[in-house]
Amino acid sequence: MDFEKTIDRKQTSSVKWDRAEKIFGSSDVLPMWVADMDFDNARPIKDALRKMIDDEVLGYTFPPDSLFTAISNWQNTNHNMPTKRENILLSPGVLSSIAVAVQAFTDPGDSVLIHDPVYPPFFSMVNKNERQVYRTPLNLENGQYSMDFDDIERQFKDEHIKMFVLSNPHNPGGRVWSENELIQLVELCKKYSVILISDEIHSDLVYSENTCVSPVTLDASYKDWVITLHSATKTFNIAGVKTSFILVFNEDLKEKLVKVQEETELDIVNTFGMRATEAALAESSEWHVALLEKLEANRSIVTDFFDKELSDVVYMVPEATYLFWFDASRLGVDNDKLRETFARIGKIGLNDGVSYGPSGKSYMRLNFAVPQSLLIDGLKRIKTVFDHYSK
Ligand SMILES: Cc1ncc(COP(=O)(O)O)c(C=O)c1O
């Protein structure tokens, strides 16, 4: 495992690298946007896929017991979530799972609540399924986001919310929600009969001082309200294999999910994804530990750089995720021009906060899961943009 090796990912249909020109309007942009790491995959994953290519015929397959065992063990060991085979549903992606949950637990026109800001497809998945999206703005306290429970309760009541989609930990702010916050949220869900979808795709990318809690584990009654979505794809950088899993502990909820999955064939995942997921969860812990060390070191490089070189720029120290969320309002550029401005002046491709919802409007998101040389290059490019506007 060599996290300092720079890998040429151009011409590999990489969204991060090969779509950069289209998204940022220039071919010389350093792409540090979409949540995809510029690190090679763990050896056991590559070995499992290589073995398959060399030794097998790529016909129809079914999920083997060993895959379910790997998922159960992972959830049990890393998330304090005793999980049996019958609690696991496979799904091509966390976003497909959100779509399935929306169809399973709500009707067209129903109201779904999400945070603001939050990962943009939460909005689009609900919206494309013709449900009504409501947003509850996060409070900004001591440089971190926190939930506004008064607003959540008001909207649960007034807007007759049927479902809440939570990013746990939070993308883009990197918050690891506390046990207390999660209990308050699920208690409100219970009170107003709201299904909580806890998207935990970033929950294995948590820094040493924090523990990510799955709300479903906090009380036996929560299994009737919480569905957990997870995947090995973010942690192990295998998003291209399109395989994820849903954890569900209530029979009625499970039946509803299975019905939609079967109606849409969204219960079938591909062979490569199954093999890669199993090899990741069952055999790649050493790589995972080393990754967290590398990301923690990169997080320090980023915060040190901002403290030293851009000391008046407000940012959030991520408690989890390799995403760094900073406020670019000092530039005085229109929020909807920020992405283009960073690309044109700094030659760097970042996600713009406005796409995460109105509350994210002046922020930018940097993906720091890259070798150190690229990271330093990217940080200098960001500084160029701030320097340009302070002249
Ligand atoms: C919070 C969150 N959920 C879901 C996804 C995408 O999941 P998938 O590729 O499994 O659909 C991402 C990707 O960045 C994410 O950040």
The ligand as a Gaussian input file, in Angstrom:
#p B3LYP/6-31G(d) Opt

LIG

0 1
 C      -23.473000      10.750000       1.566000
 C      -23.336000       9.954000       0.302000
 N      -24.279000       9.047000      -0.017000
 C      -24.193000       8.310000      -1.154000
 C      -23.149000       8.478000      -2.037000
 C      -23.114000       7.680000      -3.304000
 O      -23.317000       6.342000      -3.052000
 P      -23.437000       5.278000      -4.236000
 O      -22.309000       5.516000      -5.168000
 O      -23.373000       3.973000      -3.523000
 O      -24.776000       5.514000      -4.858000
 C      -22.140000       9.394000      -1.735000
 C      -21.020000       9.613000      -2.666000
 O      -20.246000      10.504000      -2.550000
 C      -22.238000      10.155000      -0.541000
 O      -21.319000      11.071000      -0.215000

